[in-house]
Amino acid sequence: MKSYDVAVVGAGPVGSTFARYMAEKGFEVVILEKKKEVGVPLQCAGLLGKKIKKVNILPDEFIINSVHGAFLHSPEDTVLSVSKKKPEAYVLDRVGYDKFLAELAVDSGADIFLNHQVAKVDSHNGNIHFKNSPNTKMSADIIVGADGHSSIISHSFNPPTESFQAAQYLVDVGEKRFQNDFVHLYVDSKVSPGFLWAIPLSETTARVGLFADANYQQLTKVLDGLINKRSELGGATILKKYYGVIPRQNPQKKLMKDRVILLGDAASQVKPTTGGGLVMGFTCAEIASQVTSQALDDENMNILKDYPKAYDDKFKKELKVQLMVHKVFKSLTNSDLEYMFRKLKEEGAEDIISQYGDIDTQSPLVKEMIKRGILLSILPKMLSRGISSLWK
Ligand SMILES: Cc1cc2nc3c(=O)[nH]c(=O)nc-3n(C[C@H](O)[C@H](O)[C@H](O)COP(=O)(O)OP(=O)(O)OC[C@H]3O[C@@H](n4cnc5c(N)ncnc54)[C@H](O)[C@@H]3O)c2cc1C
């Protein structure tokens, strides 16, 4: 039976990044991936805040487009325009990037086995069992569940993960042309606390999608409605359709048991407000690599208990704010949203959002809006919808 220091279940971007960190530290690492090919099918809008460059390697060849700002659309199309001088986010070739990150891990010394679906792991002795190949035997001192939103590793010591569904089209708008350095974000109480997006890849093509607490048929109905209704998308040709799942952020989730830890979507390490998981997942991969290498060096698996603590220290405050924003957002009707957009425009909030807004961290903006009294000025109407329950 082959035994490794670390086995990573899932060759997604987060698992591969963690595997690379561990291989670079000199540990024997294996990545086990159920698919025959890394990265396919695409299940991502591929919009990453500029912080990505601080938390992982990102060669320019995977950047399809750079984004300076966003048009935020209310249900009746009051538009807030927010922007920065420098690129605020990048639109990625996610399929190519996932493959690149897996190759980097292998180049650093990790083994990878494709077409190897893990059926279960034993958290006491580190044995790994595979679906459809009972004769393949493997074990590891530490097992990392980076097996995505429907993680079987998480499910072995957590209740099933609650998720949002997501749908996305690749569209071509032909002669219409996008302002391709701006994304469009659309709110609608039908999909709250999710939202809709149009992310240009070029002047003529875009990824148009949404996530919500709804089934795929309901999502595509809303998406088709958006494409027919909005002038910037009207008449677009749908080139491809994708779907996916976004785990709900869950502060109660257990991130470790014995010699097993969870990482990335498997650990529900996603931003509640946007469903984005890459920047957070990469940051957690770094945190996890420090804790796991210490546990291996000291041959003391109790050290793994530091991982949930280090995660909380880094994210707890920000997640609390984002979960609060999420809850407010979910409680609003379309007329509340409309009122809020108009009031924000009147109060000059576009400049403040432009200055303090950040795709990855929302607490500085919320703080600034409270400081300037803007949140209070839009709150009274919302209060009538039971918003006060937030501060219980
Ligand atoms: C429509 C959509 C749009 C999104 N847009 C964005 C965005 O714009 N920006 C952003 O930051 N995030 C976005 N996300 C979220 C982002 O895609 C995820 O957070 C990210 O993929 C998580 O990476 P991961 O490595 O944790 O998991 P995954 O990418 O899900 O990888 C998990 C891997 O594990 C493998 N696996 C699963 N089970 C097993 C098993 N039993 N044995 C072996 N292998 C297994 C899978 O095949 C997969 O390769 C979006 C998600 C969706 C659905």
The ligand as a Gaussian input file, in Angstrom:
#p B3LYP/6-31G(d) Opt

LIG

0 1
 C      -21.690000      29.545000     -11.801000
 C      -20.587000      29.816000     -10.832000
 C      -19.889000      31.016000     -10.915000
 C      -18.829000      31.272000     -10.034000
 N      -18.139000      32.433000     -10.202000
 C      -17.089000      32.692000      -9.397000
 C      -16.322000      33.874000      -9.586000
 O      -16.584000      34.663000     -10.484000
 N      -15.264000      34.103000      -8.744000
 C      -14.937000      33.212000      -7.730000
 O      -13.994000      33.475000      -6.970000
 N      -15.637000      32.086000      -7.556000
 C      -16.702000      31.789000      -8.354000
 N      -17.401000      30.631000      -8.187000
 C      -16.980000      29.709000      -7.104000
 C      -15.738000      28.933000      -7.506000
 O      -15.923000      28.313000      -8.744000
 C      -15.421000      27.905000      -6.408000
 O      -15.353000      28.576000      -5.164000
 C      -14.115000      27.168000      -6.679000
 O      -14.199000      26.357000      -7.828000
 C      -13.740000      26.297000      -5.484000
 O      -12.564000      25.579000      -5.772000
 P      -12.276000      24.197000      -5.037000
 O      -10.939000      23.772000      -5.501000
 O      -12.539000      24.329000      -3.578000
 O      -13.426000      23.204000      -5.557000
 P      -13.796000      22.736000      -7.004000
 O      -13.372000      23.718000      -8.033000
 O      -15.238000      22.369000      -6.956000
 O      -12.935000      21.411000      -7.218000
 C      -13.235000      20.206000      -6.530000
 C      -12.603000      19.057000      -7.287000
 O      -12.802000      17.860000      -6.547000
 C      -13.151000      16.817000      -7.433000
 N      -13.880000      15.799000      -6.666000
 C      -15.120000      15.907000      -6.135000
 N      -15.440000      14.774000      -5.452000
 C      -14.373000      13.955000      -5.570000
 C      -14.090000      12.638000      -5.077000
 N      -14.976000      11.970000      -4.339000
 N      -12.903000      12.059000      -5.382000
 C      -11.982000      12.737000      -6.135000
 N      -12.197000      13.976000      -6.640000
 C      -13.373000      14.591000      -6.331000
 C      -13.993000      17.522000      -8.489000
 O      -14.053000      16.759000      -9.688000
 C      -13.243000      18.833000      -8.652000
 O      -12.230000      18.737000      -9.634000
 C      -18.480000      30.337000      -9.026000
 C      -19.197000      29.136000      -8.913000
 C      -20.243000      28.872000      -9.801000
 C      -20.992000      27.573000      -9.658000

